Amino acid sequence: MNTLKMNDLTENEMAVADNLFHAYQNHQPLQQNDYQGFFHDEDSAYRVQYQLTQQKEEKVGGYKVSLTSEETQKMFDSDSPLYGAQVTSHFLQSPAHFTANQLMDPLAEVELMFTAQEDLSSTDSLADLMKKTTVAPAVEVPDSRFSDWFPSLSKYLVVADAAVGGYVVYGQETPTNKMFTNPDELTNVKCQLFHDGQHLKDGAATEVLGNPLNSLQWLVQKLESQNLKLTAGQRVSSGTFLLPEKLTAGEWEATFNCDLGAVKLTVD
């Protein structure tokens, strides 16, 4: 297989990466209509994402996986997941606090986060991945550099914009193979999402490609196909258990069964 050459950008791709980086810095949103029809393939969008990540001049702390349910894939006219690289400072331990000037147009998603304890390989089985990771409850805060993005943003613009990556807030980390005895047990994980004490909705791990470990495995294989690796210490927000909610001001909490605990964040 020919690996994707991330550094071979066209002038137009470089210009889009520059525009995304400026929006990332100054929080002035881009208009998606200005980029309509620009991308025609996934490789081009990933090249832009890679360049955007380089311009942030911060270590890649991990990745987020998006479009991990049939419902969200249909919303974005996709037949597969996609990923976004996330810088280290955008992974935050619970409880976390956000002010409005940190965010642009954020959502709240409830997920499991895995952290690699050693480099992961495309040949790893789900059981191997359990042995090589920790697991934690998480709330991902997707955010986009495009205005009015959800759910109308094209999948290629989603990819270019680091899979609309914002922040990931995570709870207690535990070795995955101590929390669960076999991969099938992860399908039993469920969550509840609350805002200011009001129960908004429930979610289930089975929404994430049937099992969040499948999402992790997909990511490792996808990265290797692009000549990239998921390395020790990097974190992975593996996909939402539920359709996202608008992240408005107030107190947010996600609770999990299976002794995973809870994640809390506040927004001013």
N, C-alpha and C positions, 0 to 999 in steps of 0.2 A: 504493500500500500504506500502511495506517495503521501508524505506528511505535509501538512499545511505550513507554508512558509509565512510566518506571522509578520515578518519585517518587510515583505514585498508589497508595500502599499502604493496605490495610485495617488496622483495629486488630489483627486476628489475625495478619496478615502482619508487622506491626511487632513484635508480641510474639515471633514465631518468630525474627526477625532478632536481637532483643535476647538471646534465649536462646542462639542460636548464637554471638553475640559473647562472651557471658559464658563459654561453654564454650571458646572460642578463647583467652580470656585466662587462665582458671584451670585448664584441662585437666581439668575434671570432666565426663565424657561424659554426653550426653543419652541417653534411652531412646527408641528409634525407635517403640515401641508407643504412646508418649504422643502421637505425631504421625500415627498411622495414619489414613488417609483424609482428612487435612487438606487436601492439595493435590489438585486435580482437573485442573489444566492447567499447561502449561509456563510460560506468561506469569507466573502467580502465583509460581512458584518462582524465576524470574529476577528478579522484583521484590524478593524476599527476599534473593537473592544480592547484588543491587546495593546494597541498604540495608546489608547486612552489610559489604560492601566499604567503604562510606562511613564506617561506625563504626570501622573499623581506623585511619582518619586517617593513611594512608600512601599514597604514590603507587602507582598500578597499574603494576607493572613489566612486565606482559604477561598471558598467558593459558595455560591448559592445555586441550587437547581430549581428551575421553574418549569411550568407546564407538565406537572407529574400526574395529572388526572385527566381522564377523558373529557371532562367538562371544560377544564381550562384550555386544553389543546384545541377544542372546538372553538372556543372564544377567540383564539388567536390564529385560527386556520393552520394548525400544525399537526403533524402526525408523530411527533417525538418531543422529548424534553429539550431544554436548552440550559446553558449555565452562564454565570457571570462571576468574574474574579472580584474579590472583596479585599480591601486593604485592612491591615491589622487593626487600626484604630477604630474600625467600624464593627468590630466584635466586642460587645460590652457585657460584663457580668451583671446579673440581676441583683438588686433592683437598679434600674437605670432611670435617668432623668433627661428629658429633652426640652429644649426651648424652641419656639416657633422658628427662630432664625437658623436652626440646624437642619430644617426639613423644608421640602418644597410642596409635594402633593402626596403625602405618605398614606400607606395602608397598614393593616395589621394582619399577619398570618401566623398560624400556630404550627410548629414543626418539631422534629427531632434534629439535633445537631450532633454530628460525629466529629471527633478529633483524632487524627492519625497519630499513633504512638510510634510508628515507623513508616517508611515509604510504602505506599500501596501500589499494587501491580494489577494489570488487566487480567492476569491469570488467577487472581484471588477469588476463591469461592465466597459465598455469603458467610460461611462459618469462619473462613480465614479473616474476613473483614471484621467479624465480631472480636476475634482474638487481637487484632491490630489497632483497635479504636477504643475510645471512650464514647459514651452517649450522654446527652443532656437534654432536658426540655428547653424549648426556645420559642421566642416570638420574633419573627422576622418583620422588619419594617421596610417593605419595598418603597422605593421613591424614584421618581423619574426626572430627567432633565427636560422632558417635554411637557407642555401644559395639557391638561385634560386628557391624560394618557390612558386611563383605565375605563373600559376595556378596549379602546379603539386603536391603540398603537399597533403598528404592524410588527410581526414577529421579528423581522430583520432589524427594525429600530430598537426593539426590546433587547436583542442580542448586542447591538452596537453600544447601547447604553448600559453595559455591564449587567444585563438582565434586570434592568431597573433596580439595581442594588442600592439599598440605603444603609440600614444597620441590622445587626442580629444581636438580640439580647438573650443570654442563655443562663440556665440555672446550674444546679449541682452536677458535676461531671463524675461518672462512674464507669469503670471498665465494662464494656458492652457485654462481655461473656460472663460477668458476675451479676449483671442485672437480668440477663436472659440466658437460659440454658441452651436454646437452639434458635435458629433464624425465624422459625414459624411463630415463636412467641411474640415477636415484635408486631405481628398483625393484631394482637389484642390491645394495643395501646390506644387509648381514647383521651380526648381533651374537652375542656369547657372553657369558653372565652367570656370574660366579664369586663364591663366598662362602668366605672363608678358604682360597683356592686350589683349592677344589673346583668343578669345572664343573657348573653346575646345569642350564642349558638354552640352546638356540639360538633366535634370532629373526630375522625378516625384515621389511624395509620394506614388502613387499607386503601385510602384515597391516593396514597403516594406510590404509584406504580405497583399497587398490591402489597408492598412492603418497603419501608424506607431504605432497607439494605439494598434493594434493587436499584434505587436511585443513586446510592453511593457507588455501587458497582458500575452503573451506566456512566457516571461522571469519570471514574478512573479510566474506563475504556475510551471514552470520548477524548479525554486529555491526551492519552497515549497516541491516539490517531492523529493528533495535532503536534506530536513531538514534545508534549509537556508531561509533567508528572505531578501527582499529588504526594507531597513529601511530609515527613514527620513534623508534627506541630501544627499543620494546617487544619482548619476547621471546615466543615461542610454543613450548611443548612439545607436539608435534604428534600424539602417540598412541603407544601401546606396541607394540613388535615381538613381544611374548610375553605370555602370561598372567602376572600378577604373582606375586611371591614375598613371603612374610612377611619384613619387614626386621628381622632379629634382630641381636644384638650380634656384632661382628666386623668383618672387612675385606671390603668389597664392591668388585668391579671389573667393568666392562662394556667389552669390546673390540669394535672395529668394523673391517670391511674398508674398501676404497676410500680408504685413507690418512686416514681420519677420526680415528684414534687411540683413546684409552681414557679412561674416567672412573672415578675412585676415590673412595670414601668409607668412613669408619669409624664404627661405632656402639659406644658404651660401655654 
